[in-house]
Amino acid sequence: MHPTKRPAWFWLASMLALLWNLVGLLMFWKQITLTPAAVAALPPAQQQIHAAMPQWVDVLFGIAVIAGVLGALGLLLKRRWAAPVLLLSLLAVTAQMAAAYLTTPAWALTGAASAVFPLLLIVIALLLWRFAQRASARGWTR
């Protein structure tokens, strides 16, 4: 397929995707380097959730954000492989959020309102994957 001209908003969306995922990478770093003093400073409900969280959930978090950064870079580099990498990010963030609620008392301690941000993360990951798929279908990646 012969590539078509990419619209200006393709570059803007790709750069925003990279920035978004870099923020996620920073949050991951902060999570895995959380000191006992920092945990002690959390509200009591957050301390309980943190204590109950299995370490393998952090692995999913890492996969989600690293794949997100790589997928966004793939978009900026106009690479078709961005879509499957962003799918990996979507699957990892979905599994991470599900695990966080299934393995900890998060729901009981924080209620339904606390699920808004995790759902937003999943929706954004879904939109980034779909964007990469459409970019590929339109010949904007190679």
Chimera marker file (.cmm) of the C-alpha trace (Angstrom):
<marker_set name="trace">
<marker id="1" x="0.000" y="0.000" z="0.000" r="1" g="1" b="0" radius="0.5"/>
<marker id="2" x="1.312" y="3.408" z="-0.914" r="1" g="1" b="0" radius="0.5"/>
<marker id="3" x="1.429" y="5.728" z="2.139" r="1" g="1" b="0" radius="0.5"/>
<marker id="4" x="-0.897" y="8.689" z="2.148" r="1" g="1" b="0" radius="0.5"/>
<marker id="5" x="-0.133" y="12.090" z="3.575" r="1" g="1" b="0" radius="0.5"/>
<marker id="6" x="-0.514" y="12.184" z="7.319" r="1" g="1" b="0" radius="0.5"/>
<marker id="7" x="-2.696" y="14.995" z="8.640" r="1" g="1" b="0" radius="0.5"/>
<marker id="8" x="-1.135" y="17.455" z="11.096" r="1" g="1" b="0" radius="0.5"/>
<marker id="9" x="-3.327" y="16.129" z="13.884" r="1" g="1" b="0" radius="0.5"/>
<marker id="10" x="-1.655" y="12.700" z="13.457" r="1" g="1" b="0" radius="0.5"/>
<marker id="11" x="1.584" y="14.201" z="14.749" r="1" g="1" b="0" radius="0.5"/>
<marker id="12" x="-0.177" y="16.079" z="17.537" r="1" g="1" b="0" radius="0.5"/>
<marker id="13" x="-2.061" y="12.952" z="18.665" r="1" g="1" b="0" radius="0.5"/>
<marker id="14" x="1.128" y="10.875" z="18.505" r="1" g="1" b="0" radius="0.5"/>
<marker id="15" x="3.079" y="13.421" z="20.562" r="1" g="1" b="0" radius="0.5"/>
<marker id="16" x="0.265" y="13.614" z="23.131" r="1" g="1" b="0" radius="0.5"/>
<marker id="17" x="0.238" y="9.807" z="23.284" r="1" g="1" b="0" radius="0.5"/>
<marker id="18" x="3.968" y="9.828" z="24.009" r="1" g="1" b="0" radius="0.5"/>
<marker id="19" x="3.627" y="12.521" z="26.684" r="1" g="1" b="0" radius="0.5"/>
<marker id="20" x="0.710" y="10.665" z="28.288" r="1" g="1" b="0" radius="0.5"/>
<marker id="21" x="2.672" y="7.425" z="28.424" r="1" g="1" b="0" radius="0.5"/>
<marker id="22" x="5.810" y="9.152" z="29.710" r="1" g="1" b="0" radius="0.5"/>
<marker id="23" x="3.727" y="10.478" z="32.609" r="1" g="1" b="0" radius="0.5"/>
<marker id="24" x="2.569" y="6.888" z="33.153" r="1" g="1" b="0" radius="0.5"/>
<marker id="25" x="6.194" y="5.754" z="33.158" r="1" g="1" b="0" radius="0.5"/>
<marker id="26" x="6.982" y="8.384" z="35.800" r="1" g="1" b="0" radius="0.5"/>
<marker id="27" x="4.036" y="7.174" z="37.908" r="1" g="1" b="0" radius="0.5"/>
<marker id="28" x="5.317" y="3.593" z="37.544" r="1" g="1" b="0" radius="0.5"/>
<marker id="29" x="8.767" y="4.667" z="38.718" r="1" g="1" b="0" radius="0.5"/>
<marker id="30" x="7.246" y="6.472" z="41.690" r="1" g="1" b="0" radius="0.5"/>
<marker id="31" x="5.187" y="3.372" z="42.531" r="1" g="1" b="0" radius="0.5"/>
<marker id="32" x="8.081" y="0.926" z="42.494" r="1" g="1" b="0" radius="0.5"/>
<marker id="33" x="10.392" y="3.260" z="44.434" r="1" g="1" b="0" radius="0.5"/>
<marker id="34" x="7.840" y="4.155" z="47.119" r="1" g="1" b="0" radius="0.5"/>
<marker id="35" x="9.640" y="4.229" z="50.455" r="1" g="1" b="0" radius="0.5"/>
<marker id="36" x="8.158" y="2.939" z="53.717" r="1" g="1" b="0" radius="0.5"/>
<marker id="37" x="8.013" y="6.559" z="54.908" r="1" g="1" b="0" radius="0.5"/>
<marker id="38" x="6.032" y="7.550" z="51.820" r="1" g="1" b="0" radius="0.5"/>
<marker id="39" x="3.645" y="4.621" z="52.343" r="1" g="1" b="0" radius="0.5"/>
<marker id="40" x="3.186" y="5.686" z="55.984" r="1" g="1" b="0" radius="0.5"/>
<marker id="41" x="2.217" y="9.173" z="54.769" r="1" g="1" b="0" radius="0.5"/>
<marker id="42" x="-0.613" y="7.786" z="52.603" r="1" g="1" b="0" radius="0.5"/>
<marker id="43" x="-4.200" y="7.921" z="53.869" r="1" g="1" b="0" radius="0.5"/>
<marker id="44" x="-5.111" y="4.765" z="55.841" r="1" g="1" b="0" radius="0.5"/>
<marker id="45" x="-7.264" y="3.295" z="53.037" r="1" g="1" b="0" radius="0.5"/>
<marker id="46" x="-4.422" y="3.741" z="50.531" r="1" g="1" b="0" radius="0.5"/>
<marker id="47" x="-2.001" y="2.101" z="52.960" r="1" g="1" b="0" radius="0.5"/>
<marker id="48" x="-4.270" y="-0.954" z="53.174" r="1" g="1" b="0" radius="0.5"/>
<marker id="49" x="-4.593" y="-1.154" z="49.395" r="1" g="1" b="0" radius="0.5"/>
<marker id="50" x="-0.835" y="-0.791" z="48.960" r="1" g="1" b="0" radius="0.5"/>
<marker id="51" x="-0.139" y="-3.528" z="51.522" r="1" g="1" b="0" radius="0.5"/>
<marker id="52" x="-2.583" y="-5.921" z="49.826" r="1" g="1" b="0" radius="0.5"/>
<marker id="53" x="-1.349" y="-5.303" z="46.265" r="1" g="1" b="0" radius="0.5"/>
<marker id="54" x="0.575" y="-8.315" z="44.896" r="1" g="1" b="0" radius="0.5"/>
<marker id="55" x="3.935" y="-7.397" z="43.359" r="1" g="1" b="0" radius="0.5"/>
<marker id="56" x="2.986" y="-9.014" z="40.059" r="1" g="1" b="0" radius="0.5"/>
<marker id="57" x="0.478" y="-6.189" z="39.547" r="1" g="1" b="0" radius="0.5"/>
<marker id="58" x="3.472" y="-3.840" z="39.312" r="1" g="1" b="0" radius="0.5"/>
<marker id="59" x="4.803" y="-6.049" z="36.504" r="1" g="1" b="0" radius="0.5"/>
<marker id="60" x="1.555" y="-5.452" z="34.601" r="1" g="1" b="0" radius="0.5"/>
<marker id="61" x="1.876" y="-1.722" z="35.315" r="1" g="1" b="0" radius="0.5"/>
<marker id="62" x="5.414" y="-1.757" z="33.900" r="1" g="1" b="0" radius="0.5"/>
<marker id="63" x="4.363" y="-3.661" z="30.792" r="1" g="1" b="0" radius="0.5"/>
<marker id="64" x="1.452" y="-1.262" z="30.245" r="1" g="1" b="0" radius="0.5"/>
<marker id="65" x="3.520" y="1.914" z="30.414" r="1" g="1" b="0" radius="0.5"/>
<marker id="66" x="6.626" y="0.636" z="28.633" r="1" g="1" b="0" radius="0.5"/>
<marker id="67" x="4.495" y="-0.754" z="25.802" r="1" g="1" b="0" radius="0.5"/>
<marker id="68" x="2.577" y="2.545" z="25.753" r="1" g="1" b="0" radius="0.5"/>
<marker id="69" x="5.788" y="4.567" z="25.408" r="1" g="1" b="0" radius="0.5"/>
<marker id="70" x="7.138" y="2.232" z="22.714" r="1" g="1" b="0" radius="0.5"/>
<marker id="71" x="3.813" y="2.236" z="20.838" r="1" g="1" b="0" radius="0.5"/>
<marker id="72" x="3.656" y="6.035" z="20.882" r="1" g="1" b="0" radius="0.5"/>
<marker id="73" x="7.247" y="6.192" z="19.648" r="1" g="1" b="0" radius="0.5"/>
<marker id="74" x="6.239" y="3.745" z="16.917" r="1" g="1" b="0" radius="0.5"/>
<marker id="75" x="3.510" y="6.152" z="15.845" r="1" g="1" b="0" radius="0.5"/>
<marker id="76" x="5.967" y="9.038" z="15.729" r="1" g="1" b="0" radius="0.5"/>
<marker id="77" x="8.329" y="6.870" z="13.689" r="1" g="1" b="0" radius="0.5"/>
<marker id="78" x="5.415" y="5.933" z="11.404" r="1" g="1" b="0" radius="0.5"/>
<marker id="79" x="5.778" y="2.225" z="12.149" r="1" g="1" b="0" radius="0.5"/>
<marker id="80" x="3.000" y="-0.293" z="11.686" r="1" g="1" b="0" radius="0.5"/>
<marker id="81" x="4.162" y="-2.249" z="14.741" r="1" g="1" b="0" radius="0.5"/>
<marker id="82" x="2.815" y="0.568" z="16.936" r="1" g="1" b="0" radius="0.5"/>
<marker id="83" x="-0.679" y="-0.968" z="16.837" r="1" g="1" b="0" radius="0.5"/>
<marker id="84" x="0.180" y="-4.401" z="18.296" r="1" g="1" b="0" radius="0.5"/>
<marker id="85" x="2.444" y="-2.789" z="20.889" r="1" g="1" b="0" radius="0.5"/>
<marker id="86" x="-0.371" y="-0.451" z="21.926" r="1" g="1" b="0" radius="0.5"/>
<marker id="87" x="-2.684" y="-3.473" z="22.082" r="1" g="1" b="0" radius="0.5"/>
<marker id="88" x="-0.227" y="-5.043" z="24.544" r="1" g="1" b="0" radius="0.5"/>
<marker id="89" x="-0.388" y="-1.827" z="26.583" r="1" g="1" b="0" radius="0.5"/>
<marker id="90" x="-4.204" y="-1.934" z="26.554" r="1" g="1" b="0" radius="0.5"/>
<marker id="91" x="-4.283" y="-5.575" z="27.654" r="1" g="1" b="0" radius="0.5"/>
<marker id="92" x="-1.737" y="-4.958" z="30.404" r="1" g="1" b="0" radius="0.5"/>
<marker id="93" x="-3.478" y="-1.869" z="31.813" r="1" g="1" b="0" radius="0.5"/>
<marker id="94" x="-6.827" y="-3.692" z="31.740" r="1" g="1" b="0" radius="0.5"/>
<marker id="95" x="-5.344" y="-6.674" z="33.574" r="1" g="1" b="0" radius="0.5"/>
<marker id="96" x="-3.569" y="-4.358" z="36.024" r="1" g="1" b="0" radius="0.5"/>
<marker id="97" x="-6.740" y="-2.468" z="36.922" r="1" g="1" b="0" radius="0.5"/>
<marker id="98" x="-8.812" y="-5.636" z="37.191" r="1" g="1" b="0" radius="0.5"/>
<marker id="99" x="-6.170" y="-7.215" z="39.416" r="1" g="1" b="0" radius="0.5"/>
<marker id="100" x="-5.974" y="-4.134" z="41.611" r="1" g="1" b="0" radius="0.5"/>
<marker id="101" x="-9.686" y="-4.375" z="42.335" r="1" g="1" b="0" radius="0.5"/>
<marker id="102" x="-9.830" y="-8.178" z="42.569" r="1" g="1" b="0" radius="0.5"/>
<marker id="103" x="-6.824" y="-8.674" z="44.852" r="1" g="1" b="0" radius="0.5"/>
<marker id="104" x="-7.137" y="-5.709" z="47.223" r="1" g="1" b="0" radius="0.5"/>
<marker id="105" x="-9.878" y="-4.096" z="49.310" r="1" g="1" b="0" radius="0.5"/>
<marker id="106" x="-9.870" y="-1.077" z="46.962" r="1" g="1" b="0" radius="0.5"/>
<marker id="107" x="-13.554" y="-1.334" z="46.079" r="1" g="1" b="0" radius="0.5"/>
<marker id="108" x="-14.664" y="-1.738" z="49.697" r="1" g="1" b="0" radius="0.5"/>
<marker id="109" x="-12.409" y="1.062" z="50.956" r="1" g="1" b="0" radius="0.5"/>
<marker id="110" x="-12.863" y="3.643" z="48.215" r="1" g="1" b="0" radius="0.5"/>
<marker id="111" x="-16.137" y="2.756" z="46.486" r="1" g="1" b="0" radius="0.5"/>
<marker id="112" x="-17.262" y="3.086" z="42.898" r="1" g="1" b="0" radius="0.5"/>
<marker id="113" x="-15.994" y="6.656" z="42.544" r="1" g="1" b="0" radius="0.5"/>
<marker id="114" x="-12.425" y="5.395" z="42.735" r="1" g="1" b="0" radius="0.5"/>
<marker id="115" x="-12.989" y="3.315" z="39.582" r="1" g="1" b="0" radius="0.5"/>
<marker id="116" x="-13.394" y="6.402" z="37.376" r="1" g="1" b="0" radius="0.5"/>
<marker id="117" x="-9.677" y="7.014" z="36.845" r="1" g="1" b="0" radius="0.5"/>
<marker id="118" x="-8.798" y="3.353" z="36.184" r="1" g="1" b="0" radius="0.5"/>
<marker id="119" x="-11.625" y="3.211" z="33.642" r="1" g="1" b="0" radius="0.5"/>
<marker id="120" x="-10.312" y="6.411" z="32.047" r="1" g="1" b="0" radius="0.5"/>
<marker id="121" x="-6.864" y="4.813" z="31.732" r="1" g="1" b="0" radius="0.5"/>
<marker id="122" x="-8.380" y="1.797" z="29.976" r="1" g="1" b="0" radius="0.5"/>
<marker id="123" x="-10.446" y="3.993" z="27.628" r="1" g="1" b="0" radius="0.5"/>
<marker id="124" x="-7.397" y="6.083" z="26.693" r="1" g="1" b="0" radius="0.5"/>
<marker id="125" x="-5.353" y="2.928" z="26.029" r="1" g="1" b="0" radius="0.5"/>
<marker id="126" x="-8.211" y="1.617" z="23.870" r="1" g="1" b="0" radius="0.5"/>
<marker id="127" x="-8.394" y="4.884" z="21.918" r="1" g="1" b="0" radius="0.5"/>
<marker id="128" x="-4.626" y="4.907" z="21.340" r="1" g="1" b="0" radius="0.5"/>
<marker id="129" x="-4.727" y="1.342" z="20.023" r="1" g="1" b="0" radius="0.5"/>
<marker id="130" x="-7.650" y="2.153" z="17.712" r="1" g="1" b="0" radius="0.5"/>
<marker id="131" x="-5.839" y="5.293" z="16.525" r="1" g="1" b="0" radius="0.5"/>
<marker id="132" x="-2.773" y="3.205" z="15.659" r="1" g="1" b="0" radius="0.5"/>
<marker id="133" x="-4.954" y="0.656" z="13.848" r="1" g="1" b="0" radius="0.5"/>
<marker id="134" x="-6.623" y="3.356" z="11.780" r="1" g="1" b="0" radius="0.5"/>
<marker id="135" x="-3.302" y="5.034" z="11.037" r="1" g="1" b="0" radius="0.5"/>
<marker id="136" x="-2.071" y="1.716" z="9.703" r="1" g="1" b="0" radius="0.5"/>
<marker id="137" x="-5.238" y="1.132" z="7.659" r="1" g="1" b="0" radius="0.5"/>
<marker id="138" x="-4.940" y="4.596" z="6.110" r="1" g="1" b="0" radius="0.5"/>
<marker id="139" x="-1.332" y="4.019" z="5.123" r="1" g="1" b="0" radius="0.5"/>
<marker id="140" x="0.079" y="6.530" z="7.624" r="1" g="1" b="0" radius="0.5"/>
<marker id="141" x="2.449" y="3.899" z="9.000" r="1" g="1" b="0" radius="0.5"/>
<marker id="142" x="4.730" y="1.480" z="7.209" r="1" g="1" b="0" radius="0.5"/>
<link id1="1" id2="2" r="1" g="1" b="0" radius="0.2"/>
<link id1="2" id2="3" r="1" g="1" b="0" radius="0.2"/>
<link id1="3" id2="4" r="1" g="1" b="0" radius="0.2"/>
<link id1="4" id2="5" r="1" g="1" b="0" radius="0.2"/>
<link id1="5" id2="6" r="1" g="1" b="0" radius="0.2"/>
<link id1="6" id2="7" r="1" g="1" b="0" radius="0.2"/>
<link id1="7" id2="8" r="1" g="1" b="0" radius="0.2"/>
<link id1="8" id2="9" r="1" g="1" b="0" radius="0.2"/>
<link id1="9" id2="10" r="1" g="1" b="0" radius="0.2"/>
<link id1="10" id2="11" r="1" g="1" b="0" radius="0.2"/>
<link id1="11" id2="12" r="1" g="1" b="0" radius="0.2"/>
<link id1="12" id2="13" r="1" g="1" b="0" radius="0.2"/>
<link id1="13" id2="14" r="1" g="1" b="0" radius="0.2"/>
<link id1="14" id2="15" r="1" g="1" b="0" radius="0.2"/>
<link id1="15" id2="16" r="1" g="1" b="0" radius="0.2"/>
<link id1="16" id2="17" r="1" g="1" b="0" radius="0.2"/>
<link id1="17" id2="18" r="1" g="1" b="0" radius="0.2"/>
<link id1="18" id2="19" r="1" g="1" b="0" radius="0.2"/>
<link id1="19" id2="20" r="1" g="1" b="0" radius="0.2"/>
<link id1="20" id2="21" r="1" g="1" b="0" radius="0.2"/>
<link id1="21" id2="22" r="1" g="1" b="0" radius="0.2"/>
<link id1="22" id2="23" r="1" g="1" b="0" radius="0.2"/>
<link id1="23" id2="24" r="1" g="1" b="0" radius="0.2"/>
<link id1="24" id2="25" r="1" g="1" b="0" radius="0.2"/>
<link id1="25" id2="26" r="1" g="1" b="0" radius="0.2"/>
<link id1="26" id2="27" r="1" g="1" b="0" radius="0.2"/>
<link id1="27" id2="28" r="1" g="1" b="0" radius="0.2"/>
<link id1="28" id2="29" r="1" g="1" b="0" radius="0.2"/>
<link id1="29" id2="30" r="1" g="1" b="0" radius="0.2"/>
<link id1="30" id2="31" r="1" g="1" b="0" radius="0.2"/>
<link id1="31" id2="32" r="1" g="1" b="0" radius="0.2"/>
<link id1="32" id2="33" r="1" g="1" b="0" radius="0.2"/>
<link id1="33" id2="34" r="1" g="1" b="0" radius="0.2"/>
<link id1="34" id2="35" r="1" g="1" b="0" radius="0.2"/>
<link id1="35" id2="36" r="1" g="1" b="0" radius="0.2"/>
<link id1="36" id2="37" r="1" g="1" b="0" radius="0.2"/>
<link id1="37" id2="38" r="1" g="1" b="0" radius="0.2"/>
<link id1="38" id2="39" r="1" g="1" b="0" radius="0.2"/>
<link id1="39" id2="40" r="1" g="1" b="0" radius="0.2"/>
<link id1="40" id2="41" r="1" g="1" b="0" radius="0.2"/>
<link id1="41" id2="42" r="1" g="1" b="0" radius="0.2"/>
<link id1="42" id2="43" r="1" g="1" b="0" radius="0.2"/>
<link id1="43" id2="44" r="1" g="1" b="0" radius="0.2"/>
<link id1="44" id2="45" r="1" g="1" b="0" radius="0.2"/>
<link id1="45" id2="46" r="1" g="1" b="0" radius="0.2"/>
<link id1="46" id2="47" r="1" g="1" b="0" radius="0.2"/>
<link id1="47" id2="48" r="1" g="1" b="0" radius="0.2"/>
<link id1="48" id2="49" r="1" g="1" b="0" radius="0.2"/>
<link id1="49" id2="50" r="1" g="1" b="0" radius="0.2"/>
<link id1="50" id2="51" r="1" g="1" b="0" radius="0.2"/>
<link id1="51" id2="52" r="1" g="1" b="0" radius="0.2"/>
<link id1="52" id2="53" r="1" g="1" b="0" radius="0.2"/>
<link id1="53" id2="54" r="1" g="1" b="0" radius="0.2"/>
<link id1="54" id2="55" r="1" g="1" b="0" radius="0.2"/>
<link id1="55" id2="56" r="1" g="1" b="0" radius="0.2"/>
<link id1="56" id2="57" r="1" g="1" b="0" radius="0.2"/>
<link id1="57" id2="58" r="1" g="1" b="0" radius="0.2"/>
<link id1="58" id2="59" r="1" g="1" b="0" radius="0.2"/>
<link id1="59" id2="60" r="1" g="1" b="0" radius="0.2"/>
<link id1="60" id2="61" r="1" g="1" b="0" radius="0.2"/>
<link id1="61" id2="62" r="1" g="1" b="0" radius="0.2"/>
<link id1="62" id2="63" r="1" g="1" b="0" radius="0.2"/>
<link id1="63" id2="64" r="1" g="1" b="0" radius="0.2"/>
<link id1="64" id2="65" r="1" g="1" b="0" radius="0.2"/>
<link id1="65" id2="66" r="1" g="1" b="0" radius="0.2"/>
<link id1="66" id2="67" r="1" g="1" b="0" radius="0.2"/>
<link id1="67" id2="68" r="1" g="1" b="0" radius="0.2"/>
<link id1="68" id2="69" r="1" g="1" b="0" radius="0.2"/>
<link id1="69" id2="70" r="1" g="1" b="0" radius="0.2"/>
<link id1="70" id2="71" r="1" g="1" b="0" radius="0.2"/>
<link id1="71" id2="72" r="1" g="1" b="0" radius="0.2"/>
<link id1="72" id2="73" r="1" g="1" b="0" radius="0.2"/>
<link id1="73" id2="74" r="1" g="1" b="0" radius="0.2"/>
<link id1="74" id2="75" r="1" g="1" b="0" radius="0.2"/>
<link id1="75" id2="76" r="1" g="1" b="0" radius="0.2"/>
<link id1="76" id2="77" r="1" g="1" b="0" radius="0.2"/>
<link id1="77" id2="78" r="1" g="1" b="0" radius="0.2"/>
<link id1="78" id2="79" r="1" g="1" b="0" radius="0.2"/>
<link id1="79" id2="80" r="1" g="1" b="0" radius="0.2"/>
<link id1="80" id2="81" r="1" g="1" b="0" radius="0.2"/>
<link id1="81" id2="82" r="1" g="1" b="0" radius="0.2"/>
<link id1="82" id2="83" r="1" g="1" b="0" radius="0.2"/>
<link id1="83" id2="84" r="1" g="1" b="0" radius="0.2"/>
<link id1="84" id2="85" r="1" g="1" b="0" radius="0.2"/>
<link id1="85" id2="86" r="1" g="1" b="0" radius="0.2"/>
<link id1="86" id2="87" r="1" g="1" b="0" radius="0.2"/>
<link id1="87" id2="88" r="1" g="1" b="0" radius="0.2"/>
<link id1="88" id2="89" r="1" g="1" b="0" radius="0.2"/>
<link id1="89" id2="90" r="1" g="1" b="0" radius="0.2"/>
<link id1="90" id2="91" r="1" g="1" b="0" radius="0.2"/>
<link id1="91" id2="92" r="1" g="1" b="0" radius="0.2"/>
<link id1="92" id2="93" r="1" g="1" b="0" radius="0.2"/>
<link id1="93" id2="94" r="1" g="1" b="0" radius="0.2"/>
<link id1="94" id2="95" r="1" g="1" b="0" radius="0.2"/>
<link id1="95" id2="96" r="1" g="1" b="0" radius="0.2"/>
<link id1="96" id2="97" r="1" g="1" b="0" radius="0.2"/>
<link id1="97" id2="98" r="1" g="1" b="0" radius="0.2"/>
<link id1="98" id2="99" r="1" g="1" b="0" radius="0.2"/>
<link id1="99" id2="100" r="1" g="1" b="0" radius="0.2"/>
<link id1="100" id2="101" r="1" g="1" b="0" radius="0.2"/>
<link id1="101" id2="102" r="1" g="1" b="0" radius="0.2"/>
<link id1="102" id2="103" r="1" g="1" b="0" radius="0.2"/>
<link id1="103" id2="104" r="1" g="1" b="0" radius="0.2"/>
<link id1="104" id2="105" r="1" g="1" b="0" radius="0.2"/>
<link id1="105" id2="106" r="1" g="1" b="0" radius="0.2"/>
<link id1="106" id2="107" r="1" g="1" b="0" radius="0.2"/>
<link id1="107" id2="108" r="1" g="1" b="0" radius="0.2"/>
<link id1="108" id2="109" r="1" g="1" b="0" radius="0.2"/>
<link id1="109" id2="110" r="1" g="1" b="0" radius="0.2"/>
<link id1="110" id2="111" r="1" g="1" b="0" radius="0.2"/>
<link id1="111" id2="112" r="1" g="1" b="0" radius="0.2"/>
<link id1="112" id2="113" r="1" g="1" b="0" radius="0.2"/>
<link id1="113" id2="114" r="1" g="1" b="0" radius="0.2"/>
<link id1="114" id2="115" r="1" g="1" b="0" radius="0.2"/>
<link id1="115" id2="116" r="1" g="1" b="0" radius="0.2"/>
<link id1="116" id2="117" r="1" g="1" b="0" radius="0.2"/>
<link id1="117" id2="118" r="1" g="1" b="0" radius="0.2"/>
<link id1="118" id2="119" r="1" g="1" b="0" radius="0.2"/>
<link id1="119" id2="120" r="1" g="1" b="0" radius="0.2"/>
<link id1="120" id2="121" r="1" g="1" b="0" radius="0.2"/>
<link id1="121" id2="122" r="1" g="1" b="0" radius="0.2"/>
<link id1="122" id2="123" r="1" g="1" b="0" radius="0.2"/>
<link id1="123" id2="124" r="1" g="1" b="0" radius="0.2"/>
<link id1="124" id2="125" r="1" g="1" b="0" radius="0.2"/>
<link id1="125" id2="126" r="1" g="1" b="0" radius="0.2"/>
<link id1="126" id2="127" r="1" g="1" b="0" radius="0.2"/>
<link id1="127" id2="128" r="1" g="1" b="0" radius="0.2"/>
<link id1="128" id2="129" r="1" g="1" b="0" radius="0.2"/>
<link id1="129" id2="130" r="1" g="1" b="0" radius="0.2"/>
<link id1="130" id2="131" r="1" g="1" b="0" radius="0.2"/>
<link id1="131" id2="132" r="1" g="1" b="0" radius="0.2"/>
<link id1="132" id2="133" r="1" g="1" b="0" radius="0.2"/>
<link id1="133" id2="134" r="1" g="1" b="0" radius="0.2"/>
<link id1="134" id2="135" r="1" g="1" b="0" radius="0.2"/>
<link id1="135" id2="136" r="1" g="1" b="0" radius="0.2"/>
<link id1="136" id2="137" r="1" g="1" b="0" radius="0.2"/>
<link id1="137" id2="138" r="1" g="1" b="0" radius="0.2"/>
<link id1="138" id2="139" r="1" g="1" b="0" radius="0.2"/>
<link id1="139" id2="140" r="1" g="1" b="0" radius="0.2"/>
<link id1="140" id2="141" r="1" g="1" b="0" radius="0.2"/>
<link id1="141" id2="142" r="1" g="1" b="0" radius="0.2"/>
</marker_set>
